[in-house]
Amino acid sequence: MKRLALLAGAAGWLVLHRLGRTYGSTRHERVHPLPGDGLVEDAQVVATHAVTVAARPEEVWPWLVQVGWHRAGWYTARWVDRLFFPDNLPSADLVVPELQHLEVGDFVPDGAFDTLCGFVVVEKDPERHLVLRSTSHLPLSWRRRGIAGVDWTWAFVLVPVTDGTRLLFRWRAHTRPWWLSVGAHAFLLPADYVMSHSMLRGIARRVAAARRLAPATAQP
């Protein structure tokens, strides 16, 4: 019985690990170069996720530029926020005009102020792609003492398709030392299936709701 439980656990982990790298994306999308790929050339961990949004890229874009901790959030389900980030506010359900002015070099927080954790905008092509980069997604004491390091990019890419927009989300990470890289594969990738699935679906739902509320003249 114990052996069966171990086998089942291992099989479940393998499924989550693969989903954490590939959820929603096609093989072509996973191997196709995307903006930001060259920033972390020696990435040990790469994940590509995707969802089709029934809207034009210009309708999806405003939701991307307002992301961030205590900004519009990351659009994950509230139970996901409570589980992983209990101090974060609920994600916005509307486009927030004052959060639409994101520029290259801007800091996008991803944690409480005293953690100094967040992303820097490194590439921005409106209605096409947004690339964020972080070297701060570790405990502050680790970074200050040089115990570990991470170089992490998030790329959001909008590709027009027949039935709307293909929203691609790719993250690439180089981590050190070896035990942090092992931990990223063992824990971060399985957890990322939950996070990325919830985030992409959250964006798609919000865009769809905004279209339903928009005047008929705004629809294509």
Residue pairs with C-beta under 8 A, 6 or more apart in sequence:
13 190
16 189
16 190
16 193
17 185
17 189
17 190
19 190
19 193
19 197
20 47
20 188
20 189
20 190
20 191
20 192
20 193
20 196
21 46
21 47
21 48
21 189
22 30
22 47
22 48
22 49
23 49
23 193
23 196
23 197
24 49
24 50
24 51
24 196
24 197
24 200
25 48
25 49
25 50
25 168
26 50
29 48
29 50
29 166
29 168
30 48
34 48
34 129
34 155
34 157
34 168
34 170
35 123
35 125
35 129
35 131
35 155
35 157
36 122
36 123
36 129
36 131
36 133
36 153
36 154
36 155
36 170
36 172
37 155
37 170
37 172
39 122
39 131
39 133
39 151
39 153
39 172
40 151
40 152
40 153
40 172
40 173
40 174
42 174
43 172
43 173
43 174
44 173
44 174
44 175
44 181
44 184
44 185
45 171
45 172
45 173
45 175
45 181
45 184
45 185
45 188
45 189
46 170
46 171
46 172
46 173
47 170
47 171
47 189
47 192
47 196
48 168
48 169
48 170
49 168
49 169
49 170
49 196
49 197
49 200
50 166
50 167
50 168
50 169
50 200
51 166
51 167
51 200
51 201
51 203
51 204
52 161
52 163
52 164
52 165
52 166
52 167
52 204
53 59
53 60
53 164
53 165
53 166
53 167
53 203
53 204
53 207
53 208
54 163
54 164
54 204
54 207
54 208
54 211
55 164
55 165
55 207
55 208
55 211
56 160
56 164
56 165
56 220
57 127
57 128
57 158
57 159
57 160
57 165
58 127
59 165
59 207
59 210
59 211
60 158
60 165
60 167
60 203
60 207
61 126
61 127
61 158
62 95
62 100
63 72
63 75
63 95
63 203
63 206
63 207
64 130
64 156
64 158
64 203
65 99
65 100
65 102
65 124
65 130
66 72
66 92
66 95
66 96
66 99
66 100
66 102
67 73
67 74
67 75
67 108
68 74
68 108
68 109
68 110
68 118
68 119
69 85
69 88
69 108
69 109
69 110
69 111
69 112
69 118
70 88
70 89
70 109
71 92
71 96
71 99
71 108
71 109
72 91
72 92
72 96
72 99
73 81
73 88
73 89
73 90
73 91
73 92
74 91
74 195
74 199
74 202
75 91
75 198
75 199
75 202
75 203
75 206
76 91
76 195
76 198
76 199
76 202
77 198
77 202
78 90
80 194
80 195
80 198
81 88
81 90
81 91
84 191
84 195
87 112
91 202
93 206
93 209
94 210
95 210
102 108
102 121
102 124
102 130
103 121
103 124
104 121
104 122
104 123
104 124
105 120
105 121
106 120
106 121
107 118
107 119
107 120
108 118
108 119
108 120
108 121
108 132
109 117
109 118
110 117
110 118
110 119
110 134
110 137
111 117
111 118
114 140
115 136
115 139
115 140
116 136
116 140
117 134
117 136
117 137
117 140
118 134
118 136
119 132
119 133
119 134
119 154
120 132
120 133
120 134
121 130
121 131
121 132
122 131
122 132
122 133
122 153
123 129
123 130
123 131
123 155
124 130
124 131
127 158
128 157
128 158
129 155
129 156
129 157
129 158
130 155
130 156
131 153
131 154
131 155
131 156
132 153
132 154
132 155
133 151
133 152
133 153
133 154
134 150
134 151
134 152
134 153
134 154
135 143
135 149
135 150
135 151
135 152
136 143
137 150
137 152
138 148
138 149
138 150
141 147
142 148
143 149
148 175
148 176
148 177
148 180
149 175
149 176
150 173
150 174
150 175
150 176
150 180
151 173
151 174
151 175
152 171
152 172
152 173
152 174
153 171
153 172
153 173
154 169
154 170
154 171
155 168
155 169
155 170
155 171
156 167
156 168
156 169
157 167
157 168
157 169
157 170
158 165
158 166
158 167
158 168
159 165
159 166
159 167
159 168
160 166
167 200
167 203
167 204
169 196
169 199
169 200
171 192
173 184
175 181
175 184
211 219
